[in-house]
């Protein structure tokens, strides 16, 4: 087909492009309608996250607390080192 296009005149190519112009216009119109409202576009693309529906339960056991305290004590010792 590329060989055929090399031998076709510019007028013929222009006629082919004009035949598909309506289809191109329809595709552009759909694209513009889809992105015309940015908030609607974002709402379509991202799932709604409601923190009330997915509460985060953070529990800290005693070993975690003692590890954090030990880390804080080491940091203080490093800072206070002469």
Secondary structure, DSSP 8 states (H G I E B T S, - for coil): -HHHHHHS-HHHHHHHHHHTHHHHHHHHHHHHHHHSSHHHHHHHHS----TTTS-------HHHHHHHHHHHHHHHHHHH--
